[in-house]
Amino acid sequence: MTVVRRPGDRRTTVTRALSVGRPRLCVVSASEPDSLRPGRFGASAVEPVTNPADPADPAAPVDPDDPAGAPRLPDVGTRRRSTIALVTGVVLMNVSMVPAGTVGSLLASDRYGPAWSGVPSASGVIGTALGALGLSALMRSRGRRAGLRTGYAIAATGALVGAVAVGMAVLPLLAVGMVLLGIGNGGAQLSRYAVADLHPADRKAFVLSLVVWGSTVGALVGPGLIAPAAHLSARAGIPEYAGTYVLAILTTGAALVVAGLLPRAGSGDPRTRERPRSGEVGRVLRLPAVRVALAGMVSAQLAMVAVMTMTPLQLHRHGQGLDVVGWVLSAHLAGMFALSPLSGRLTDRLGGRTVISAGAGALIGSAALAMAAPTSHTVGIPLALFLLGYGWNLCFVGGSAILSRELPAGVRSQVQGTVDAVVWGSSASAGLASGAVFAGGGYVLVAFVAGLIAVAPLVVLLASRPRLASPQGVANAP
């Protein structure tokens, strides 16, 4: 019987090695964080452990007395440089996407009518889902660096196509450009997993939360660049709307250059070099840990998009101006991104499942507040939208941390990309469905449905709770 007490940690792991080459029994305190639980996939407390010191799997258990068996990570300087590069790439990609989607919607409305105004943004969302799915497979085979650089190169091409489409006023061509831009954005979203791969398990959630936080800068700075870009375009003799896409060419090109600072595959890039076995990705997607992360992230995305999309219309119907709409959406964006580092710290401390539970609670509270004060533009709705944003952030960071810690190395990047594709795909469906719900029952009904959706992660968490071995079973183990 071996008792391992980690330095500075009050929790204790009790491990009994049964025999060399045979399964071993691990009994871990229920307060252990997700990355240290023996049943990483929500399995029972008795689990076979194969090749426990596999350096290709950062989540694999390691003998604390054998540092040579620990997963090999880049040096501190490489980690710092790579983290800065990844966060910068996300900022630049958001500076590209947000103005491009806004200007594309304006152009579509002006030239083709309001009914077509959603096409550019929807195309960007579809591209993001496709990028998450396709680039994750490329990252598995060639490394995170190659995947990100490919995504940013495609995005730069999309910005060029968008600029040409604006000059020609051709909506289908603009939609193609937005899909290509979205593919690059899908790669940027996977950056949070890339940065987590570079850091030890007890810091994964915090560093990936920094990448999520980087989206704040892009979301805030991007719209402010639309007017200057249009002014410069007019002075250059090209259509004003094209200036935003010229800006996107520059910013996506800069993201491509910055991605070159990441370590090459095989020189500090901790990707796996193994091909997943047939059917392994599908098997992993059915594991309890993945179901918890997927339920938390998708439910939060559905609830957040549905309520956020209908809030400006609700305020407009009750006589509020654009200044109130802007203030409410600012409160929402602050909840979504500003506290992301705090979410990361909480996840590292408490575990992804606990943080997802807290996020679901915040989403339910937001829905209840929106139902109770649907016309309160000074306190009720702003507070509800802030809670909505922070509940989404808790679920997003908590779910991402589970996916970065608890998956086999051979399928990790592909499962992460698949989950991201489902999350982004749900955004489009939520945006469309929320309009129909609002038309049928108003803002209160939208909030009620969002609250029901937010319950889903709690149900999945309860259903996925591992059955702990009884003390008698542990005592009688061979």
N, C-alpha and C positions, 0 to 999 in steps of 0.2 A: 504494500500500500504506500503510495507516494502522495504527500501533501505539498502543494505548490502555493505559496503565498507571493503575489506580485508586489514589488516595492511600491509603497505608498497607496496600496489598495487594501481595503478592509475585507474584500471578498476572497474566498478560498476555493480553489479547485481541488477536488479529491479524485485521483486517478488510480485505478487498480489495473495493472498490466496483467492480462491473463496468461499470455505466452507469446513468444516471438513468432511473428507472422500470423497470429490469430487476432480476432477482434478484441478490443479492449473496452472496458466499461468505464464510462465517465459519469459522475454525478455532480451537477453544477447547481449552485444556489440559483433560485428563481430570479434573483436580482441581478444576475450577470447580464452584461450588455449582449446584444445580438451576436456580435462577432466572436464571443467567447462561449456561446452555448454549444454543447456537444451535438445537439440535433440542429445543425445549421439550416436544414430545410424543413424544420418543424416536425422531424421524425421523433420516434420515441427516445427515451434516455439511453437505451442500449443501441449503439450504432457501430458498424464496422468502420474502422479508419484504415485507409490504405495509403501507403507512402506518406506518413504524416509530416515529413520534413521536405516535401516537394517544393523546391524554390520557385517553380512556375506558378504556384498557387498561393498568393499572399494570404488567403483565408485559412490555409491549412494549419493545424495545430503544430506547434514547434516545441521541442524540449528546451525549457528556459535555461538549462544548464549547459546547453550546447549552442553557443552563438553561431557556430559555423553552419548549423542547420537552418538558421533563420532565412526568410526570404531575402533575396538580394535586392536592395533598393539603391537608387542613385545617391550620390553624395549630396550634402546640404546645398552646395552652390548650384548644382544641376536642378535640384528640386525647386529652389527659389526662382531661378531663371525660367524654368518651364512653367511654374505657376503664374508668373507675371505674363508670360507669352500667351498662355491659355486664356487668362482673364481679359487681356487686351484684345485677343481675337474675338471674344464674345461681345465686347463693347463695340468694336468696329462693325461686326455683323449686325448688331442691333441698330447702329447708326445708319446702316444701309437699308434694313428691312422696314423699319417703322415709317420713315418718310416715303419710301417707294410705295408701300401699301396705301398710304394716305393720298398721295398724288395720283396714283393709279385709279383709286375710287373716284376722285374728283374728275379726272379725265373721262372715265367711263360714263359718269353721270352727265357731264356736259355734252358729250358727243353722241351717246346712245340712249340716254334717259336714266332716271333713278333706278329703274328695275335692274339695270346692269351694274350698278355701282359696287355690288359685293363681289363681282367676279375676280378682280385683281387680288383682293385679300384672301378669298377662298383659294385661289391658285397658289398663293404663297404658303397657306397652311397645308395644302396637298403636297407641295414640294418639300416642306419640312418633314412630313411623315415619310415620304419616299426617301429623303436624304438620311433620316435616322435609320431606316431599314437597310438601304443599300450600302451606306458608308460604314455601318457597323460591321458588315461582312468583310469589307475591304480592310478595316482596321484589324480584324482578327487575322487576316492572312498576311498583311504587310505592315501592320503597326499603326498606332494612333497618329503619328506624324504624317505618314503617307495619306491616311484617310482624311485628315483635316486639310492638308494642302490640296488634295483633289477636290474636296468640297468647296473650298474658297476659290479655286480656279473656275469651277462650274458657276459659282455665284457671280464672279466677275464677268463671265460670258453672258450670264442672264441679265446683268446690269447693262451691258452693251446692247443686247437684244431689246431691252426695255427702252433705252434711249432712242433706238431706231424706230420702234413701234410708236412712241410718242410723236416723233417727227412725222410719221406717216398716218397717225391717228387710226391705227389698226388694232382693235381690241383683242382678237385672237392671238396676234403676235405678242402683245403686251402680256397676255395670260401665260404664254410660253416663257417669256422672260421672268415673270414672277415665280413660275414653277422652278426654274433654274436657280433663282435667288433663294428660294425656299430650301432647295437641296443643300446649299451652303449653310443655311441657318440650321438645318437638321444636324449637320456636322458640328456646328458651334454648340448646339445643345448637348452633344455627346462629350464636349470638353470637360464637363463636370466629372465624368467617369475617368477621363484621361488623367486629370489632376489627382483623383483619388488613388489611381494605380501607382502614383509616384510617392505616396506617403504611407507611413505605418497605420495600422488599423485604428489606433486610438486618436488619429487626427483626420481620418478620411472624411467624415461628415463635415467638419469645419472647413476644410480646404475646398470641398465641392460646393459648400454654401457660398464661398467667396466668388465662385464662377456664377452662381445664380444671382448674387448681389451685383455683379458686373452688368447684368441686364438693366439695372436701374439707370446707369449712366447713359446707355444707349437709348432707353425709352424717354429719358428727360431731354437729352441733348439733340437727338435726331429731329423731332418736330421743329425745333428752333432753327434748324439749318435749311428748312424748305424755302423761306422767303429770301435769304441771301443767295441761295443757289439759283432761284428763279431770276433774281436781279442780275446776277452775273451772266446767266444765259441770254437774257434780253440784250445786254450790252454786247455779247458776242454774236448776236444775230441769229440765234437758234431759239426754238420754242421754249417758253418759260418752264413748262412742266418737264422738259428734257433735262434741265439742270440737276434735278434730284437724282436722276439715273446716272448722269456724269459723275456726281458726287459718289454714288454707290460704286462706280467703277474704281474710283480712287481708294475708297475705304476697304472694299473687298480685296483689292490688290495689296493694300497695306497688311491686311490680315494674312494673306498668302505669304508675304515676306516674314511676318512675325512668327508664323507657324514653323518657319525654317529653323528657329532657335530651339525647337524641341529636340530631345535626343533621338538619334537614329535607332531603328530597330536593331537590337543586338548590342547596343552600347549604352545601356541604362534604361531602355524602354522595356518595362516589365510585362510585355504582352506574351501570350502563349504562342508557341509555334506548332501546336498540335491541331490537326483537323478533328472536329467533333465526329463521333461515331454516328452512324445512321440512326435517326430518330432521337438522338440525345437532346437536341434543342427542344423538341416537343415535350419530352419527358420532364425536362427542367422547368418548362413553363407551367407544368401542372403541379409543381411542388408547393407546399404551403407558404414558404417564404416568398416565392414569386407571386402567389395569389394575393398575399397581404399587400405587397408593394404595389401591385397592379390595381387592386381595389382602392387603395388609398389615393394613388395618383390620378386614376381615371375619374373616380367619384369627385375628387376635389376640382378637377378640371371642368367636369360637367356642371357642377354647382356654381363654380366661379364664373364661367363664361355665360351661363344662362342669366344670372342675376345682374352681372356687370353690363351685359348687352342691353338689357331692358331698363336699367336705371336712368340713363339720359332721357329716354322716351317718357318714363314716368314723371321725371322732373319737368319736362317740357309740357306735358299735359296739365300740370298743375301750376303753370304760369311762371316757372323759374327760367331765368336767362342762362346764357352760356357761362357767365361768371360762376354761378352756383354749380353748374354741371362740371366745370373745370375744378372747382374746389372739392367736390365729392370724389371725382376720379383721382385727384391728387392724393386724397386720403386712402383710396383703394390701392394705388401704386405704392404708397409708403408701406402699407401692410404687406403687399406682395413681396417687396424686395428689400426694404431698408433694414429689416430685422433679420435678414437671412443669416448673418454670422451668429446671432444668438440661437437661431434654430440649429445651426451646426454644432455649437457647443452643447446644447441640450441633447442632441442626438448622440454625440460621443459619450455623454455622461449617462444618459438614461436608456439609450437604445432606440432603434427606428420604430419598433412597434408601439412603444409608449408615446413617442412624439406623434405618430400617425393618429393614435387615439385622441391626443390633445387637439390635433388639427381638426379631426371630425367633430369634436365638441365645440370648437370655435366656429365651424361652419354651421352647425345646428343652432348655436346661439345667434349667429348673424341672421339666419333665416327667421328665427323667432322675433328678433328685433325689427327686421324689415316688415314682418307681418303686423307687429304691434304699432309701428309708427311709419306707415307707408308714405305719409306726406310731410314728415318732419325733415326739412332740408337743412336745418341748423345743427341738430344733434343726432336724431334717430338714424337717418339714412347714411350720413357720413360715418357714424360709428359702426353701423352694420356693414358698410363697404370696407372699412378698415379690418374688421374681424373676418370678413370674407377673404380679403387678401392674405391675412396672416394665417388663417386656417389652411388656405391653399399652400402657402409656403411651408408650413409644418409638414403637411402630407407629402409635398414634393421632395423636400430635403430628407425626411424620414424614409420615404420609399427609395430614393436614390441611394441612400446609405446602405440599405439592406441589399440592393442589387450590386453595390460595389464591394460588399464584404462576404456575402453568403452564397456565391455562385461558383461552380467549378471553373477553373481558368480556361479550359478548352472551349467553353460556350459562353463565357461571360459577356463579351462584347456583342455577340449576336442577340442574346436575350435582352440586354440593355437596349439595343436598337429596336427590337421588336416591341418592347414595352413603350418606348418613346413614340414609336409609330402609332400605336393604339391610343396613347394619350393625345397626340396631336390630331389624330383622326376624330377623336371624340369632340374636339373643339368645334369642328365644322358642324357636326350633328347638333351640338348644344345650341350654337348660334341660330341654326334654322328652326329647331324645335321650340326655342324660347319665344320666338315671334308668334307662333301659333298658340302657345299656352297663354301668352299675354293677351292676344286678341280674344281668346275664349273666356278668360277669368280674371284678367288684370294682373297687377304687380303682386298682389297678395298670393295669388295662386302660383305665380312663378317662384316666389320665395318658399311657399309650402312644398312644392315639388323639389326644389333645391335641398330643403331640409331633409326630405325623405331620402334623396340620393346620398346625402352625407352620412346616413345611418349605415350604409352598406359596408364601409371598412370595419365598423365595430362588429357587425355580424360575421364577417370573414375572420376577423381576429379571434372571436370566440370559437368559431368552428375549427380554427387552425391551432388552437392551444394544444401543445404536445401532452400526451399522457405520461406523467412522471412515474418511474418505477417505484413500487412500494418499498419501504425500508426492509420488509421481510425478503423481498426479491433480491435486493442488493446484498443483504447479509448471506443469502443462500447461493449467491452466484458462484460458479465453479472457479 
